[in-house]
Amino acid sequence: MTRWLTLSAASKLLGVHPATLRQWADSGKIPSYRTPGGHRRFRAEDLRQFLVQASHAAPGEGPTEDVLLTTALVETRRDLQQSPPSHQQWYSKFDEKGMERQRMLGRSLFEKAIRYLTLPDARPTILEESRDLGRAYAYSSLRYDISLLDTVRAFQFFRHKLLRSLTSAESGMRLATIDDDVFREDFDTFFDEVLFGMIEAYERQLLGGKSHPVIDQTPEAITAGQEEGAT
């Protein structure tokens, strides 16, 4: 029996914004059907096939980077929801605005990591941005009086989950094997730089003795490393 999904349900299944899925459908990357009322419908089997095909696409032939990001985010959100309460304490300290900011930072972290791993020519620029991203993580935690230890623990959780997603055959989107030395070196280089930026921001706070900046800017500005004190 064919299972048809609405745009909203299909985008939630893939873990992408409805506008992204709409764009993929318009460009023909994912088949869709329109009801007499003009509403989009997606077949569940087509969505699964889309993920499989994208995982085997050559550079420039498909939304491999988008799908890697989507798969990693979906798996990480699932694992976070299923993790013990003690692992969720850090996230629970944020209010609604703070949680939205963290979701944007998490998406930016995964996106930049995947771009770093798949686009060698862009690595110098991405590496510079990675330390700014680490500072953004730190300032976001400082705003809610979250310790460096808890922040690093949370960061390592996401780091581990992305590594597992990109190297696990279970996800169907494996980018490398866990024993791929070159891949692990590149992966660690990126994440270490983010971690250094995070520690640097906390160190400035500790040694400077000044109150940390109040981050009221949009999540987009934070992920771009534009918040006050992040330069």
PEJOBEL-V53146 format. One line per field, one symbol per residue. phi: phi as a letter, one per 30 degrees, with the letter a starting at -180 (. if undefined). psi: psi as a letter, one per 30 degrees, with the letter a starting at -180 (. if undefined). A space follows every 10 residues. Layout:
phi = ???
psi = ???
//
This chain:
phi = .dcccdeddd ddddicdedd dddddddidb dbbcdedjdd bbdeddddde dddddcddei cadedddedd dddddddddd dcdeeddcde dddddedddd dddddddddd dddddddcbe dcdedddddd ddddddeddd ddechcdded ddeddddddd ddedddccdd dibdcacdcd dddddddded ddddddddde ddddddddic ddddccdded ddddicddic c
psi = kkjkkleeee eeefglkeee eeeeeefgfk klkklffgkk kkkeeeeeee eeeefgklkf flheeeeeee eeeeeeeeee efllefffee effkaeeeee eeeeeeeeee eeeeeeffie fgeeeeeefe eeeeeeeeee eeeghkleee eeeeeeeeee eeeeeffkfe fghkfllfgj eeeeeeeeee eeeeeeeeee eeeeeeffgl klkjjgllee eeffhglkgg .
//
